[in-house]
Amino acid sequence: VQLQASGGGLVQAGGSLRLSCTAFGRTFSRYVMGWFRQAPGKEREFVAAISWSGGYTHYTDSVKGRFTMSRDNPKNTMYLQMNSLKPEDTAVYYCAARTGSELVVGTNLYGYWGQGTEVTVSS
């Protein structure tokens, strides 16, 4: 499956952005989807994951209550709604897909990656 992320940009602290990730080439609904981010000088880290149906989600603690992940299987697209953004959310955000059903957090457990979309939150 090929993934294309979009929706990044520059926003002030407290603002909102919605990232999108569209999948091409395979049956989207058969993949667990994830969002990761990588800040300058840091390793890529897990942000959120969503189950095949969208009924289950898992978030890293730092974004709980602020970010919401969802998916629209007929449109082969998933989303990350980011509210109450903080400067520490500044990073390149990547969407990823994996076969299997577990909502895992390890980057090495996702076999497909999008190209990344940059999010900058100014203070």
RONU-801826 format. One record per atom (N, C-alpha, C): residue in one letter; x, y, z. Coordinates in steps of 0.02 Angstrom, whole numbers, padded with zeros to 5 digits, always signed. Example, Ala and Ser with C-alpha at 12.3 -4.5 7.8 and 13.67 -1.06 7.14 Angstrom:
<rs>
A+00660-00284+00390 A+00615-00225+00390 A+00660-00165+00390 S+00642-00112+00354 S+00684-00053+00357 S+00645+00002+00394 
</rs>
This chain:
<rs>
V+00042-00059+00000 V+00000+00000+00000 V+00044+00062+00000 Q+00024+00112-00037 Q+00060+00177-00038 Q+00019+00228+00001 L+00054+00269+00040 L+00021+00317+00084 L+00044+00387+00067 Q-00003+00434+00069 Q+00012+00504+00056 Q-00019+00546+00110 A+00024+00580+00148 A+00002+00623+00203 A-00002+00695+00180 S-00049+00731+00210 S-00057+00802+00194 S-00088+00838+00253 G-00090+00905+00249 G-00125+00944+00299 G-00082+00981+00348 G-00017+00971+00344 G+00027+01007+00390 G+00030+01081+00375 G+00061+01118+00420 G+00068+01189+00410 G+00092+01224+00473 L+00088+01289+00472 L+00109+01331+00528 L+00047+01355+00565 V+00047+01347+00631 V-00010+01366+00671 V+00015+01394+00737 Q-00023+01439+00766 Q-00004+01466+00832 Q-00023+01417+00887 A+00011+01421+00942 A-00005+01379+01000 A-00079+01389+01019 G-00112+01333+01033 G-00183+01334+01048 G-00227+01323+00988 G-00197+01324+00930 G-00235+01315+00868 G-00246+01242+00851 S-00274+01231+00791 S-00292+01164+00769 S-00269+01152+00698 L-00256+01090+00683 L-00242+01066+00615 L-00273+00997+00608 R-00290+00980+00546 R-00312+00912+00532 R-00268+00882+00478 L-00234+00829+00496 L-00192+00792+00448 L-00234+00738+00416 S-00218+00724+00353 S-00251+00671+00315 S-00198+00623+00289 C-00217+00562+00280 C-00173+00512+00249 C-00216+00469+00203 T-00201+00469+00140 T-00238+00430+00091 T-00197+00371+00068 A-00230+00314+00063 A-00195+00252+00043 A-00213+00233-00028 F-00164+00207-00063 F-00173+00185-00132 F-00147+00114-00140 G-00182+00074-00177 G-00155+00011-00200 G-00177-00053-00166 R-00201-00049-00105 R-00222-00111-00071 R-00286-00097-00033 T-00313-00148-00003 T-00374-00142+00034 T-00360-00106+00100 F-00379-00042+00101 F-00363+00001+00158 F-00390-00027+00223 S-00449-00054+00221 S-00482-00075+00282 S-00448-00134+00316 R-00400-00166+00283 R-00366-00223+00312 R-00303-00203+00351 Y-00290-00139+00356 Y-00229-00115+00389 Y-00244-00077+00454 V-00207-00092+00505 V-00203-00047+00562 V-00162+00014+00540 M-00186+00071+00557 M-00153+00133+00536 M-00125+00169+00596 G-00069+00203+00584 G-00037+00240+00638 G-00012+00308+00616 W-00005+00353+00665 W+00029+00417+00655 W+00091+00418+00699 F+00144+00442+00671 F+00207+00451+00707 F+00231+00522+00693 R+00278+00544+00733 R+00308+00610+00721 R+00381+00609+00739 Q+00417+00654+00706 Q+00489+00660+00719 Q+00507+00733+00723 A+00528+00754+00781 A+00550+00822+00792 A+00624+00828+00774 P+00647+00888+00759 P+00718+00896+00740 P+00764+00870+00794 G+00810+00827+00775 G+00859+00801+00821 G+00834+00745+00866 K+00773+00723+00855 K+00745+00671+00896 K+00725+00610+00854 E+00715+00555+00888 E+00693+00495+00854 E+00618+00499+00838 R+00599+00461+00788 R+00528+00457+00771 R+00490+00424+00828 E+00432+00452+00845 E+00394+00426+00901 E+00321+00414+00882 F+00291+00367+00918 F+00221+00350+00907 F+00176+00406+00931 V+00122+00419+00893 V+00072+00468+00914 V+00005+00434+00926 A-00019+00396+00877 A-00086+00367+00883 A-00092+00309+00833 A-00140+00264+00849 A-00155+00209+00804 A-00230+00196+00805 I-00254+00165+00752 I-00326+00151+00746 I-00336+00082+00715 S-00387+00048+00738 S-00401-00020+00715 S-00433-00020+00645 W-00440-00080+00619 W-00468-00086+00552 W-00534-00048+00543 S-00578-00058+00591 S-00645-00029+00585 S-00649+00044+00608 G-00597+00064+00644 G-00599+00130+00675 G-00629+00131+00744 G-00649+00072+00768 G-00682+00069+00832 G-00635+00073+00892 Y-00572+00061+00880 Y-00523+00064+00934 Y-00467+00111+00915 T-00446+00151+00963 T-00389+00196+00953 T-00343+00192+01013 H-00282+00213+01002 H-00232+00214+01056 H-00189+00276+01045 Y-00176+00313+01098 Y-00138+00375+01092 Y-00080+00376+01141 T-00027+00409+01122 T+00025+00421+01170 T+00000+00472+01221 D+00026+00468+01282 D-00001+00508+01336 D+00000+00583+01322 S+00050+00607+01288 S+00058+00679+01279 S+00005+00710+01233 V-00032+00669+01196 V-00083+00697+01151 V-00154+00678+01171 K-00161+00637+01222 K-00228+00616+01243 K-00270+00677+01263 G-00332+00677+01239 G-00376+00733+01252 G-00369+00790+01204 R-00316+00790+01164 R-00305+00845+01116 R-00309+00821+01044 F-00285+00761+01031 F-00285+00733+00963 F-00338+00679+00957 T-00368+00675+00898 T-00417+00623+00884 T-00402+00593+00816 M-00394+00528+00816 M-00381+00491+00754 M-00445+00458+00730 S-00457+00460+00665 S-00516+00428+00636 S-00499+00403+00567 R-00543+00363+00538 R-00532+00338+00471 R-00598+00332+00434 D-00594+00339+00369 D-00652+00331+00325 D-00633+00278+00274 N-00649+00217+00286 N-00626+00162+00243 N-00650+00168+00171 P-00713+00186+00158 P-00733+00193+00087 P-00692+00245+00049 K-00665+00294+00085 K-00623+00345+00053 K-00549+00330+00057 N-00532+00273+00087 N-00461+00254+00095 N-00420+00309+00129 T-00450+00340+00177 T-00417+00397+00208 T-00424+00394+00284 M-00372+00416+00318 M-00376+00423+00390 M-00356+00495+00407 Y-00373+00514+00469 Y-00364+00583+00489 Y-00334+00586+00559 L-00301+00642+00572 L-00279+00658+00640 L-00299+00730+00654 Q-00351+00738+00693 Q-00374+00804+00714 Q-00332+00825+00774 M-00297+00880+00768 M-00252+00903+00821 M-00277+00970+00847 N-00298+00970+00909 N-00322+01030+00941 N-00276+01051+00998 S-00284+01112+01020 S-00243+01138+01076 S-00169+01124+01064 L-00146+01139+01006 L-00077+01124+00988 L-00027+01163+01030 K+00029+01131+01043 K+00082+01160+01084 K+00146+01163+01042 P+00192+01207+01060 P+00255+01209+01023 P+00291+01141+01021 E+00284+01103+01074 E+00317+01037+01075 E+00285+00986+01028 D+00230+01004+00997 D+00201+00961+00945 D+00234+00972+00877 T+00278+01020+00873 T+00313+01034+00810 T+00354+00973+00789 A+00341+00950+00728 A+00376+00890+00703 A+00353+00877+00632 V+00387+00831+00600 V+00361+00802+00538 V+00318+00742+00558 Y+00256+00741+00533 Y+00210+00689+00550 Y+00205+00639+00493 Y+00210+00576+00510 Y+00208+00521+00461 Y+00148+00476+00474 C+00115+00455+00421 C+00065+00403+00428 C+00097+00336+00409 A+00071+00284+00439 A+00099+00217+00429 A+00044+00165+00431 A+00058+00108+00402 A+00009+00053+00400 A+00044-00012+00417 R+00006-00057+00447 R+00032-00123+00461 R-00023-00175+00453 T-00002-00234+00434 T-00048-00290+00434 T-00053-00316+00506 G-00103-00357+00520 G-00114-00378+00588 G-00167-00335+00621 S-00184-00352+00682 S-00240-00318+00715 S-00220-00278+00777 E-00158-00286+00800 E-00139-00252+00862 E-00123-00179+00849 L-00142-00137+00897 L-00125-00065+00893 L-00058-00056+00928 V-00005-00068+00891 V+00061-00067+00920 V+00094+00001+00910 V+00147+00012+00949 V+00178+00079+00948 V+00248+00080+00917 G+00277+00022+00905 G+00345+00021+00879 G+00348+00038+00805 T+00395+00082+00788 T+00402+00101+00718 T+00421+00042+00675 N+00458-00006+00702 N+00480-00063+00663 N+00424-00113+00649 L+00365-00101+00678 L+00309-00146+00669 L+00261-00122+00614 Y+00277-00066+00585 Y+00237-00039+00530 Y+00277-00046+00466 G+00248-00078+00416 G+00285-00093+00355 G+00278-00042+00300 Y+00230+00003+00306 Y+00216+00051+00253 Y+00214+00121+00282 W+00247+00167+00247 W+00253+00235+00272 W+00238+00286+00218 G+00206+00341+00239 G+00198+00398+00195 G+00259+00443+00198 Q+00257+00497+00161 Q+00315+00540+00153 Q+00323+00592+00207 G+00273+00602+00249 G+00278+00651+00302 G+00249+00719+00284 T+00220+00752+00333 T+00195+00819+00324 T+00216+00860+00385 E+00241+00919+00374 E+00272+00957+00427 E+00221+01000+00464 V+00225+00998+00530 V+00182+01038+00574 V+00228+01082+00616 T+00215+01146+00615 T+00253+01193+00655 T+00205+01233+00698 V+00216+01231+00763 V+00173+01267+00810 V+00215+01323+00842 S+00194+01383+00830 S+00231+01440+00857 S+00203+01461+00925 S+00247+01486+00967 S+00225+01506+01035 S+00203+01579+01036 
</rs>
